[in-house]
Amino acid sequence: MDILKSSRADLCKWLSVDPDLILEKVEDMITAKKYKEIQKQSAIEKKIDCLLEFIVEKEERCKEFLEILRTVQDRYPQLQTLFGESGKGDVHHCVQVDGGSIAIAPFIRSSVVSDFNMPVNIKTSSVCSSNKPMPSSTSADKGNSNGQRGNHFEVRTTNGSNVVAPVIMTGKVGGINMPINIDQSTTSSRSGGACTTSGPEKNISIEEADALVPDKMAFLKASQPSLVQKVKNIGPLTDQILGNGFSDEMVSNIRSVEPEAKQMRKILEYTTTKSVAMKVFSALLENEPYVMKELVEDYSKKYSKK
């Protein structure tokens, strides 16, 4: 009963993702009168709150409801934080990366984390001459008053690899402090070969792309299969092309289809003039820089041979 009362606000949010499912599960527990009262509520969270108000009135209902919640954690994954106090077994999260990435990836599952403090300072100036793991690891037992057992995470990196990706699954966090400082000017040797890490890959500029692709319409036609398959950032793309050769009706038609592949195909269908092709080309460069870098360079190689 106490855990439901203390987590009532969180449960209203979590269960609002699919209120019909949880109401179906508790149908045998509640009276017809109460069910009608719940359905009369205007907002979804109010429906869940009305349900919880009825559940917490009796201890037996609370126990039965908690058992139901245990069975629907796949649908409501945040419920896992509700049962983090049970202490049944350890949670072990291990991340290992190689070949020039950084790995700091804690997995924390707890009902309450009072303060989470994890300063990260990574310097990759040393030379790694073998494939032997060089761990950048830590572990956490961010417990609570009930003495939660091992929430343990372990991170291993090799050959100058770095990743910062904490996973925190908790209902309540008092505060998070995670200053990150990464010095990534590294030269490492791996299995006898040299590997130099000099920061993120450079995007292709508009000027470079213009020089490599003089005919934007021809590029879009030749790259259509790859664009349809790889472009995912459709929302900002359609926002940008609105008014630039695309009417409100066209953009509405694009947004009305799913998934992204069909939307991208629709954009290309509407690209019927060279001026519009230039606008679409520029928008793609801005919203999908990595995809466009690859496609422009591949197209340029084929085009230069002709």
C-alpha positions as CSV (number, residue, x, y, z in Angstrom):
1,M,0.0,0.0,0.0
2,D,2.8,2.4,0.9
3,I,4.6,1.9,-2.3
4,L,1.5,2.7,-4.3
5,K,0.8,5.8,-2.3
6,S,4.3,7.1,-2.6
7,S,4.5,6.4,-6.3
8,R,1.0,7.5,-7.2
9,A,2.0,10.5,-9.3
10,D,4.6,8.4,-11.2
11,L,2.1,5.6,-11.8
12,C,-0.4,8.1,-13.2
13,K,2.2,9.1,-15.9
14,W,3.5,5.6,-16.6
15,L,0.1,3.9,-16.9
16,S,-1.3,6.7,-19.1
17,V,0.7,5.4,-22.0
18,D,-1.9,2.7,-22.4
19,P,-4.8,3.2,-20.0
20,D,-7.2,0.8,-21.7
21,L,-4.8,-2.2,-21.0
22,I,-4.5,-1.5,-17.3
23,L,-8.3,-0.9,-16.9
24,E,-8.9,-4.2,-18.7
25,K,-6.6,-6.0,-16.3
26,V,-8.3,-4.6,-13.2
27,E,-11.8,-5.0,-14.5
28,D,-12.6,-7.8,-12.1
29,M,-11.3,-5.8,-9.1
30,I,-13.5,-2.7,-9.5
31,T,-17.3,-2.2,-9.3
32,A,-19.4,-1.2,-12.3
33,K,-20.1,2.1,-10.5
34,K,-16.4,2.9,-10.1
35,Y,-15.6,1.9,-13.7
36,K,-18.2,4.4,-14.9
37,E,-16.7,7.1,-12.6
38,I,-13.2,6.4,-14.0
39,Q,-14.5,6.6,-17.6
40,K,-16.1,10.0,-16.9
41,Q,-12.8,11.6,-16.2
42,S,-11.8,14.0,-18.9
43,A,-8.0,13.5,-18.8
44,I,-6.2,10.1,-19.1
45,E,-4.0,10.8,-16.0
46,K,-7.2,11.6,-14.0
47,K,-8.6,8.2,-15.0
48,I,-5.6,6.5,-13.6
49,D,-5.6,8.6,-10.5
50,C,-9.2,7.8,-9.9
51,L,-8.4,4.1,-10.3
52,L,-5.5,4.3,-7.8
53,E,-7.7,6.2,-5.3
54,F,-10.0,3.1,-5.3
55,I,-7.1,0.6,-5.1
56,V,-5.3,2.1,-2.1
57,E,-8.4,2.0,0.0
58,K,-7.8,-1.6,0.9
59,E,-4.6,-3.7,1.5
60,E,-5.9,-6.7,-0.4
61,R,-6.6,-4.6,-3.5
62,C,-3.1,-3.1,-3.3
63,K,-1.5,-6.6,-3.2
64,E,-3.6,-7.8,-6.2
65,F,-2.8,-4.6,-8.1
66,L,0.9,-4.9,-7.6
67,E,0.8,-8.5,-8.9
68,I,-1.0,-7.2,-12.0
69,L,1.7,-4.5,-12.4
70,R,4.4,-7.1,-12.3
71,T,2.8,-8.9,-15.3
72,V,2.6,-5.8,-17.5
73,Q,6.2,-4.4,-17.1
74,D,6.9,-5.1,-20.8
75,R,4.1,-2.7,-21.8
76,Y,5.1,-0.1,-19.1
77,P,8.9,-0.5,-18.7
78,Q,9.1,2.3,-16.1
79,L,7.3,0.0,-13.7
80,Q,10.6,-1.8,-13.3
81,T,11.7,1.1,-11.0
82,L,8.7,0.4,-8.8
83,F,10.0,-3.1,-8.1
84,G,13.7,-2.1,-7.8
85,E,13.5,-2.5,-4.0
86,S,12.7,-6.2,-4.1
87,G,16.4,-7.1,-4.0
88,K,15.8,-10.3,-6.0
89,G,19.2,-10.9,-7.6
90,D,21.9,-8.5,-8.9
91,V,21.7,-6.4,-12.0
92,H,24.9,-6.6,-14.0
93,H,25.3,-4.3,-17.0
94,C,28.5,-4.7,-19.0
95,V,29.6,-2.7,-22.0
96,Q,32.7,-3.3,-24.0
97,V,33.8,-1.4,-27.1
98,D,36.8,-1.4,-29.3
99,G,38.4,0.5,-32.2
100,G,38.4,4.2,-31.2
101,S,35.3,4.7,-29.0
102,I,34.9,5.8,-25.3
103,A,32.8,3.7,-23.0
104,I,31.2,5.0,-19.8
105,A,27.8,3.3,-19.7
106,P,26.4,2.8,-16.2
107,F,23.0,1.1,-15.9
108,I,21.2,2.2,-12.7
109,R,17.9,0.8,-11.7
110,S,16.6,1.9,-8.3
111,S,13.4,3.2,-6.9
112,V,15.2,6.2,-5.4
113,V,18.6,7.8,-6.1
114,S,19.4,10.5,-3.7
115,D,22.3,12.0,-5.5
116,F,24.1,10.7,-8.5
117,N,27.7,12.0,-8.9
118,M,29.9,10.6,-11.6
119,P,32.7,12.9,-12.9
120,V,34.2,11.5,-16.1
121,N,37.7,12.6,-17.1
122,I,39.1,10.7,-20.1
123,K,42.5,11.2,-21.6
124,T,43.5,9.2,-24.6
125,S,47.0,10.4,-25.2
126,S,48.6,7.0,-24.3
127,V,49.7,4.5,-26.9
128,C,47.9,1.1,-26.9
129,S,50.0,-1.6,-28.5
130,S,47.8,-4.6,-28.1
131,N,44.3,-5.8,-28.0
132,K,44.4,-6.3,-24.3
133,P,41.4,-4.6,-22.5
134,M,42.1,-1.3,-20.9
135,P,39.1,-0.9,-18.6
136,S,37.4,2.4,-17.9
137,S,35.0,0.9,-15.5
138,T,33.0,1.7,-12.4
139,S,30.2,0.2,-10.4
140,A,27.3,1.6,-8.5
141,D,25.1,0.4,-5.6
142,K,22.9,3.4,-5.5
143,G,20.8,1.9,-2.8
144,N,17.9,3.0,-0.8
145,S,16.7,2.6,2.8
146,N,15.7,-1.0,2.1
147,G,19.2,-2.0,1.2
148,Q,18.9,-2.8,-2.4
149,R,21.4,-5.3,-3.7
150,G,23.9,-5.0,-6.4
151,N,23.1,-2.7,-9.3
152,H,26.5,-3.2,-10.9
153,F,27.7,-1.9,-14.1
154,E,31.0,-2.5,-15.8
155,V,32.6,-0.8,-18.8
156,R,35.6,-2.0,-20.7
157,T,37.3,-0.3,-23.6
158,T,40.2,-1.3,-25.8
159,N,42.5,0.6,-28.1
160,G,41.6,4.1,-27.1
161,S,37.9,3.5,-27.3
162,N,35.4,5.9,-25.7
163,V,31.6,6.0,-25.2
164,V,29.6,8.0,-22.6
165,A,26.1,6.5,-22.3
166,P,24.6,6.2,-18.8
167,V,21.3,4.4,-18.5
168,I,19.4,5.5,-15.4
169,M,16.1,3.8,-14.8
170,T,14.7,5.4,-11.6
171,G,11.5,6.9,-10.5
172,K,13.0,9.7,-8.4
173,V,16.4,11.3,-8.6
174,G,17.5,13.9,-6.1
175,G,20.2,15.3,-8.4
176,I,22.5,14.3,-11.2
177,N,26.0,15.7,-11.6
178,M,28.1,14.2,-14.4
179,P,30.8,16.6,-15.7
180,I,32.5,15.1,-18.7
181,N,35.9,16.1,-20.0
182,I,37.3,14.1,-23.0
183,D,40.7,14.7,-24.5
184,Q,40.7,12.6,-27.6
185,S,44.0,13.5,-29.4
186,T,45.1,9.9,-29.6
187,T,47.4,7.8,-31.7
188,S,47.2,4.1,-30.9
189,S,48.5,1.0,-32.5
190,R,46.3,-2.1,-32.9
191,S,47.6,-5.5,-33.9
192,G,50.6,-3.9,-35.5
193,G,48.7,-1.2,-37.3
194,A,48.4,2.5,-36.5
195,C,45.1,4.1,-35.6
196,T,44.8,7.8,-35.1
197,T,41.8,9.3,-33.4
198,S,41.3,13.0,-34.2
199,G,37.7,13.7,-33.2
200,P,34.4,13.4,-35.1
201,E,34.2,12.9,-38.8
202,K,33.8,16.1,-40.7
203,N,30.6,16.8,-42.5
204,I,30.6,17.8,-46.2
205,S,30.0,21.5,-46.7
206,I,27.4,23.0,-49.1
207,E,30.2,24.4,-51.2
208,E,31.9,21.0,-51.5
209,A,28.6,19.2,-52.3
210,D,27.8,21.8,-55.0
211,A,31.1,21.3,-56.6
212,L,30.8,17.5,-56.6
213,V,27.1,17.4,-57.7
214,P,26.5,20.0,-60.4
215,D,23.1,18.5,-61.4
216,K,21.0,18.1,-58.3
217,M,18.0,16.6,-60.1
218,A,20.2,13.9,-61.6
219,F,21.7,13.2,-58.2
220,L,18.2,12.8,-56.5
221,K,17.0,10.4,-59.2
222,A,20.2,8.3,-59.1
223,S,20.2,8.2,-55.3
224,Q,16.5,7.7,-54.8
225,P,16.7,4.1,-53.5
226,S,19.4,5.0,-50.9
227,L,17.6,8.2,-49.9
228,V,14.3,6.4,-49.4
229,Q,16.1,3.7,-47.3
230,K,18.4,5.9,-45.2
231,V,16.8,9.3,-44.6
232,K,15.0,9.3,-41.3
233,N,14.9,13.0,-40.2
234,I,11.8,13.7,-42.2
235,G,10.1,16.1,-39.8
236,P,12.7,18.9,-40.0
237,L,13.2,18.2,-43.7
238,T,9.6,18.8,-44.5
239,D,9.5,21.9,-42.3
240,Q,12.4,23.4,-44.3
241,I,11.1,22.6,-47.8
242,L,7.6,24.1,-47.0
243,G,7.3,27.2,-49.1
244,N,10.4,26.3,-51.2
245,G,8.6,24.8,-54.1
246,F,6.3,22.7,-51.8
247,S,2.8,23.9,-51.0
248,D,0.9,23.4,-47.8
249,E,-1.1,20.7,-49.5
250,M,2.1,18.9,-50.7
251,V,3.6,18.9,-47.3
252,S,0.4,17.7,-45.7
253,N,0.3,14.8,-48.2
254,I,3.9,13.9,-47.3
255,R,3.2,14.0,-43.6
256,S,0.0,11.9,-44.0
257,V,1.9,8.8,-45.1
258,E,4.1,6.5,-43.0
259,P,6.8,5.3,-42.5
260,E,9.7,7.7,-43.3
261,A,10.6,5.8,-46.5
262,K,7.2,6.5,-48.0
263,Q,7.5,10.2,-47.0
264,M,10.9,10.5,-48.6
265,R,9.6,8.8,-51.7
266,K,6.7,11.4,-51.8
267,I,9.2,14.3,-51.5
268,L,11.2,13.0,-54.5
269,E,7.9,12.5,-56.5
270,Y,7.1,16.2,-55.9
271,T,10.7,17.3,-56.9
272,T,10.0,18.0,-60.6
273,T,12.1,21.1,-61.4
274,K,15.8,22.0,-61.0
275,S,15.1,24.8,-58.6
276,V,13.1,22.6,-56.3
277,A,15.8,19.9,-56.6
278,M,18.4,22.5,-55.3
279,K,16.2,23.3,-52.3
280,V,15.7,19.6,-51.5
281,F,19.4,18.9,-51.9
282,S,20.3,21.8,-49.5
283,A,17.7,20.6,-47.0
284,L,19.1,17.1,-47.1
285,L,22.6,18.3,-46.5
286,E,21.5,20.2,-43.4
287,N,19.2,17.5,-41.9
288,E,21.0,14.3,-43.0
289,P,24.7,15.4,-43.2
290,Y,26.2,11.9,-42.8
291,V,23.9,10.2,-45.3
292,M,24.5,13.0,-47.8
293,K,28.3,12.9,-47.4
294,E,28.3,9.2,-48.2
295,L,25.9,9.5,-51.2
296,V,27.5,12.6,-52.6
297,E,31.0,11.1,-52.5
298,D,29.7,7.8,-54.1
299,Y,27.8,9.7,-56.8
300,S,30.8,11.9,-57.5
301,K,33.0,8.9,-58.1
302,K,30.5,7.5,-60.6
303,Y,29.9,10.8,-62.2
304,S,33.5,11.7,-62.7
305,K,34.1,8.4,-64.5
306,K,31.6,9.4,-67.2
